[in-house]
Amino acid sequence: MKTLGIVLIVITGLLTFHPPHFLLEAGRHSISPGGYLLEIWLAVNLLAAVVAAVGIARSARWGWWLGIVVAVVAVGLYLLQQTIGLPGLPKNWVEPSRIVALAVEALFVAVAVRQLGRRGAPVRPR
């Protein structure tokens, strides 16, 4: 389960940090300050996913908790993108990569909750 959790949280981080349109079209359009802020937020979420993967690999409970936070933030960003909109990102509810990302995030949360709920087998560092 630990390996599955590591793979899922890294995939979550990578799928969330897809190259936004404002990065791909920077030469054609001016980037708003909100675009830079979003770029930083997506990079922080990717970095947090990597840190969570390291924590999970070391059998630390905080790694699972951080992974849950990363997944929840990713879902929140998706909902913001689709409802009020985010700078440089189109509104498209059924974009295939986002649907896959949502499925991976939900699967990670399910695995994390299962691992955190195991009272009889405490998570111990190696």
Secondary structure by P-SEA (a helix, b strand, c coil): caaaaaaaaaaaaaaaacccccccccccccccaaaaaaaaaaaaaaaaaaaaaaaaaaccaaaaaaaaaaaaaaaaaaaaaaaccccccccccccaaaaaaaaaaaaaaaaaaaaaaccccccccc
